[in-house]
Amino acid sequence: MPLVTIKGIEGVFTSEQKAEAIRKVTDAMVSLEGENLREVTWVIFEEVKSGDWGIGGKPLTAETIKKIQSGS
């Protein structure tokens, strides 16, 4: 039974985007494991509070990620 954990910053992804990520990661795992393991493939989308995630010694916020997404 595979377990995949996706971590993202709270407030960046919509419920629809999280559901799509879960579907696509499940599909990717099933393509490796076989269709019979779909029902026991777990995907968890964990959200980290904005500002509690850091890269390069600097806290990362949802606002920063949204600016990056928009190309600003």
C-alpha positions as CSV (number, residue, x, y, z in Angstrom):
1,M,0.0,0.0,0.0
2,P,1.8,3.1,-1.2
3,L,1.5,6.4,0.7
4,V,2.4,9.6,-1.0
5,T,2.5,12.9,0.9
6,I,2.3,16.3,-0.9
7,K,3.1,19.3,1.1
8,G,2.0,22.8,0.1
9,I,1.6,26.2,1.7
10,E,-1.9,26.9,3.0
11,G,-3.9,29.3,0.9
12,V,-2.0,28.6,-2.4
13,F,-4.0,25.8,-3.9
14,T,-7.8,25.6,-4.3
15,S,-9.7,22.5,-3.3
16,E,-10.1,21.7,-6.9
17,Q,-6.3,21.9,-7.5
18,K,-5.6,19.7,-4.5
19,A,-8.2,17.1,-5.7
20,E,-6.6,17.2,-9.2
21,A,-3.1,16.7,-7.7
22,I,-4.4,13.7,-5.7
23,R,-6.0,12.2,-8.8
24,K,-2.9,12.7,-10.9
25,V,-0.5,11.4,-8.3
26,T,-2.7,8.3,-7.8
27,D,-2.8,7.8,-11.6
28,A,1.0,8.0,-11.7
29,M,1.5,5.5,-9.0
30,V,-1.1,3.1,-10.6
31,S,0.9,3.4,-13.9
32,L,3.8,1.9,-12.0
33,E,2.1,-0.5,-9.6
34,G,-0.9,-1.7,-11.7
35,E,-4.6,-0.9,-11.6
36,N,-5.3,-3.4,-8.8
37,L,-3.5,-1.2,-6.3
38,R,-5.5,2.0,-7.1
39,E,-7.9,1.3,-4.2
40,V,-5.1,1.1,-1.7
41,T,-3.0,4.0,-3.0
42,W,-3.1,6.8,-0.4
43,V,-2.3,10.4,-1.2
44,I,-2.3,13.0,1.5
45,F,-2.1,16.7,0.8
46,E,-0.7,18.4,3.8
47,E,-0.8,22.2,4.2
48,V,1.8,24.1,6.0
49,K,0.8,27.5,7.5
50,S,1.9,30.4,5.4
51,G,5.3,31.7,6.7
52,D,6.1,28.4,8.4
53,W,7.9,27.1,5.3
54,G,11.4,28.4,4.5
55,I,13.7,28.3,1.5
56,G,17.2,29.6,1.5
57,G,16.8,30.8,5.1
58,K,13.8,32.9,4.3
59,P,10.1,32.3,5.2
60,L,7.9,31.6,2.3
61,T,4.3,32.9,2.3
62,A,1.2,32.2,0.2
63,E,1.4,35.7,-1.2
64,T,5.0,35.1,-2.4
65,I,4.0,31.9,-4.1
66,K,1.0,33.6,-5.8
67,K,3.3,36.3,-7.1
68,I,5.6,33.7,-8.6
69,Q,2.6,31.9,-10.1
70,S,1.4,35.0,-11.8
71,G,4.8,35.9,-13.1
72,S,5.1,39.1,-11.1
